[in-house]
Amino acid sequence: MRRGTTPTLTISTDMDLRAYTVQVALRQSQTEMTLTPGAVTADSLSVTLTQEQTLALDAGDCARLQVRAVRGGTSYVGDVLTVPVEALLTGGELA
């Protein structure tokens, strides 16, 4: 993903999470975010980050993602995924 953009990340899953409460944890160095998926299907989910969120990340380093889900007191945690963060030549949000 590139800093200063609004990427939608699609994550494949090996179980149907439509009936679960789902969150995606994103971490890079001292930056931590909890994202709520915009769409959850039988085999994937997607989250969209804002410009502000991607600008909080450092270019040249990977962000780590992890899916968390809970239903009826049973919780699941997915593998840690990595996403490279690429540079933005000029700073700030576009209006």
Backbone bond lengths (Angstrom), bond angles and torsions (degrees), N, CA, C in turn:
res aa  C-N    CA-C-N  psi(-1)  N-CA   C-N-CA  omega(-1)  CA-C   N-CA-C  phi
1 M - - - 1.439 - - 1.517 107.80 -
2 R 1.301 116.17 154.48 1.457 121.05 -179.06 1.524 109.67 -109.68
3 R 1.344 115.32 137.68 1.462 120.75 177.67 1.531 109.97 -57.13
4 G 1.334 116.98 146.02 1.458 122.05 175.96 1.513 114.76 79.36
5 T 1.343 117.50 6.55 1.467 120.96 178.82 1.535 109.07 -109.66
6 T 1.309 116.10 178.67 1.472 122.21 178.57 1.533 108.81 -121.57
7 P 1.330 116.92 68.00 1.460 119.39 -175.35 1.521 112.68 -72.84
8 T 1.320 115.58 148.44 1.460 122.01 169.35 1.517 106.65 -106.48
9 L 1.313 115.58 118.10 1.463 121.66 179.82 1.520 108.27 -98.38
10 T 1.327 116.69 127.29 1.459 121.96 178.48 1.523 107.86 -107.43
11 I 1.323 115.51 127.22 1.463 122.29 -176.48 1.521 108.53 -116.72
12 S 1.313 116.39 122.50 1.468 120.91 176.68 1.520 109.31 -75.61
13 T 1.336 115.72 143.43 1.457 120.68 179.11 1.525 109.41 -125.08
14 D 1.317 115.77 156.75 1.464 119.46 178.29 1.527 111.66 -102.37
15 M 1.344 116.23 10.14 1.453 120.18 174.47 1.522 109.25 -145.72
16 D 1.300 116.33 155.10 1.456 122.76 -179.01 1.525 108.52 -78.91
17 L 1.329 117.46 112.81 1.461 122.56 -176.71 1.523 113.28 -102.22
18 R 1.325 118.19 11.61 1.466 120.31 -175.71 1.523 113.38 -61.22
19 A 1.317 119.35 -29.41 1.460 122.07 -178.51 1.538 112.15 -94.45
20 Y 1.329 117.56 8.61 1.459 122.84 -177.50 1.519 111.40 -106.29
21 T 1.314 115.63 158.40 1.457 121.36 166.16 1.526 105.22 -85.94
22 V 1.330 116.29 122.53 1.462 120.88 -171.32 1.527 110.15 -122.50
23 Q 1.319 115.43 139.18 1.456 123.02 173.02 1.521 108.40 -133.67
24 V 1.327 115.39 154.07 1.461 120.86 173.60 1.522 106.61 -120.34
25 A 1.320 115.70 121.27 1.459 121.27 176.18 1.520 108.08 -89.63
26 L 1.331 116.35 133.82 1.460 122.24 177.39 1.513 107.18 -124.91
27 R 1.323 116.47 132.43 1.470 119.96 -179.17 1.520 109.74 -142.73
28 Q 1.329 114.11 140.01 1.457 121.84 171.56 1.523 106.74 -149.59
29 S 1.309 117.61 116.94 1.467 123.03 -176.20 1.530 109.48 51.97
30 Q 1.325 117.36 -119.11 1.465 121.70 -178.62 1.532 113.00 -90.85
31 T 1.323 118.20 -2.00 1.460 122.44 -179.19 1.523 109.75 -89.76
32 E 1.328 115.92 123.96 1.465 121.38 177.55 1.523 108.88 -129.59
33 M 1.325 116.04 138.28 1.467 121.83 177.92 1.517 108.99 -137.44
34 T 1.325 115.37 146.35 1.452 121.27 170.57 1.513 106.56 -114.96
35 L 1.329 116.80 118.13 1.456 123.25 -174.55 1.522 109.96 -109.67
36 T 1.321 116.11 141.62 1.455 121.50 175.45 1.523 108.43 -101.28
37 P 1.323 117.43 126.72 1.472 119.17 -179.75 1.523 112.07 -60.82
38 G 1.326 115.04 142.74 1.447 120.77 175.71 1.512 112.00 -84.65
39 A 1.323 115.87 -28.05 1.466 121.59 179.93 1.512 108.75 -143.52
40 V 1.327 115.28 136.24 1.460 121.75 175.42 1.527 106.49 -130.05
41 T 1.331 116.56 123.38 1.460 121.76 178.42 1.525 108.87 -114.45
42 A 1.316 117.12 -174.65 1.465 121.40 -178.95 1.527 112.35 -63.88
43 D 1.351 117.59 -24.87 1.465 118.76 -175.95 1.525 114.64 -136.57
44 S 1.340 117.80 14.25 1.462 119.83 178.17 1.523 110.83 -162.55
45 L 1.317 114.88 169.73 1.459 121.63 171.95 1.511 107.26 -146.06
46 S 1.321 116.50 159.56 1.460 119.69 179.35 1.519 110.31 -136.22
47 V 1.323 114.81 145.92 1.454 122.55 175.58 1.519 107.85 -130.68
48 T 1.325 115.65 142.53 1.455 121.14 177.73 1.520 108.40 -115.24
49 L 1.316 116.13 129.74 1.454 121.49 178.48 1.522 109.47 -96.61
50 T 1.316 116.67 151.33 1.460 122.38 176.88 1.527 109.39 -87.20
51 Q 1.328 115.71 167.70 1.464 120.37 174.50 1.524 109.97 -58.27
52 E 1.331 116.44 -44.01 1.461 121.02 -179.75 1.533 111.07 -58.75
53 Q 1.320 116.93 -41.83 1.463 120.34 -179.64 1.520 111.73 -66.62
54 T 1.332 118.16 -43.54 1.464 119.08 -179.19 1.529 111.69 -72.47
55 L 1.332 117.69 -29.43 1.464 120.29 176.43 1.531 111.62 -69.37
56 A 1.323 117.75 -20.74 1.468 121.60 177.77 1.529 111.91 -75.82
57 L 1.324 117.25 -10.45 1.464 121.93 -178.22 1.523 110.67 -93.92
58 D 1.329 116.02 152.44 1.462 122.06 179.66 1.520 110.32 -91.89
59 A 1.333 116.16 131.12 1.461 120.91 176.78 1.526 109.82 -69.47
60 G 1.323 115.33 148.97 1.451 120.98 177.19 1.517 114.10 85.78
61 D 1.314 116.66 -0.30 1.462 121.60 178.75 1.531 107.62 -126.55
62 C 1.297 117.11 151.66 1.464 120.71 179.70 1.522 110.90 -86.43
63 A 1.322 115.49 145.09 1.466 121.87 169.29 1.522 106.53 -94.41
64 R 1.313 116.45 147.83 1.459 121.08 178.35 1.522 108.87 -109.73
65 L 1.326 115.99 138.18 1.469 122.84 -179.36 1.518 109.34 -122.10
66 Q 1.340 115.24 148.34 1.456 119.82 174.34 1.519 108.90 -149.95
67 V 1.329 116.10 130.43 1.460 122.31 179.12 1.519 108.57 -86.55
68 R 1.342 115.15 135.17 1.461 122.36 175.21 1.514 107.95 -125.62
69 A 1.329 116.76 138.85 1.464 120.92 -178.72 1.524 109.64 -143.00
70 V 1.335 115.63 146.48 1.465 120.39 178.93 1.526 109.40 -143.10
71 R 1.333 114.99 144.39 1.461 121.44 174.22 1.520 107.47 -157.57
72 G 1.331 115.99 127.05 1.454 120.86 176.31 1.512 114.34 57.87
73 G 1.329 117.37 35.80 1.452 120.92 178.14 1.524 114.74 83.26
74 T 1.323 117.99 -4.14 1.464 121.51 177.18 1.521 108.49 -102.99
75 S 1.320 115.81 127.62 1.464 118.95 -178.62 1.519 110.98 -117.27
76 Y 1.313 114.65 151.16 1.456 123.24 179.47 1.518 108.45 -129.09
77 V 1.321 116.10 146.75 1.459 122.01 176.94 1.525 107.22 -133.17
78 G 1.325 115.93 129.66 1.461 120.81 -179.51 1.519 112.49 -85.29
79 D 1.311 115.18 176.96 1.465 121.96 176.53 1.524 110.09 -65.80
80 V 1.313 116.42 155.88 1.459 121.45 175.15 1.527 107.85 -80.09
81 L 1.334 115.61 126.37 1.462 122.75 178.77 1.522 108.59 -108.69
82 T 1.317 117.44 150.92 1.456 120.48 177.56 1.521 110.43 -117.14
83 V 1.328 114.84 142.29 1.465 121.91 179.22 1.525 107.42 -131.03
84 P 1.340 118.52 121.84 1.464 119.74 177.79 1.532 110.80 -67.08
85 V 1.322 115.43 143.29 1.467 121.45 177.29 1.519 106.95 -110.17
86 E 1.322 115.56 122.01 1.458 121.18 -176.20 1.523 111.70 -102.62
87 A 1.316 115.66 160.47 1.460 123.01 -173.06 1.527 113.51 -72.54
88 L 1.307 113.52 158.30 1.461 124.56 171.13 1.525 105.74 -120.48
89 L 1.324 118.47 125.57 1.460 121.15 -175.71 1.523 114.36 -70.34
90 T 1.322 117.26 -32.45 1.455 120.99 176.14 1.517 108.06 -121.15
91 G 1.310 117.55 148.49 1.456 121.18 -173.78 1.513 114.08 -91.65
92 G 1.320 114.98 168.60 1.453 122.47 173.30 1.497 115.50 90.07
93 E 1.333 114.07 164.94 1.456 121.39 179.25 1.515 110.71 -82.45
94 L 1.334 115.86 146.34 1.468 121.25 171.69 1.499 108.15 -90.33
95 A 1.293 117.29 137.24 1.473 120.83 -179.82 1.501 110.80 -86.35
